[in-house]
Amino acid sequence: MRKPTTRMWIWLTVAVVAVAGGLLYVDSHRVSAAPHAADAKCDEVVSRLPDDIPGAARDWALGDGVASWGGQKAVFRCGAEELPPNINLCVTADGVDWVLDEERLKSDGVSVLRTYGRSPAVEVTYSGPREEVGGILAALDPAVKWIPQERKCVGLEDADVLG
């Protein structure tokens, strides 16, 4: 058996660094899937997502029912838990109701919005300026609208008053 040469050690080191770098690169594109990401509708929704949203191009994202843009500045997860009726702010963008997680916005400064009344539910997390959220939702709406709406958000003036 031959004694390892310096050249062999160099090539071995280069190979180890390349493999480790590749694994880190792949891991940096991993997005945790939502609990119901295996729903067949999620594949269809993700395939309909745009290549660009305002201010960001789509990333390569690894995970079921997920997409991201701008180095994961915006993350899309299909198959999120459906929201029960709640009192959080609901905004309607082009016919899609989105509920803002107000606690997360206050604590982390991150906008987390989840569709209301659609199954599977979709969640969008955005870590940029709040003023940009409307344009992002508008860009995502054509893909999300494909999921049938079963319930709508209602305002306090539309809610039944309990007597």
DABELKA-V714820 format. One record per helix or strand of 2 or more residues. SS is the DSSP state (helix for helix, strand for strand). FROM is the first residue (numbers start at 1). LEN is the number of residues. If there is no record, write none. Layout:
ss = (SS SS)
from = (FROM FROM)
len = (LEN LEN)
This chain:
ss = (helix helix strand strand strand strand strand strand helix strand strand helix helix)
from = (6 40 52 56 66 74 90 96 102 111 121 130 156)
len = (23 8 2 3 4 7 4 5 7 5 6 15 3)
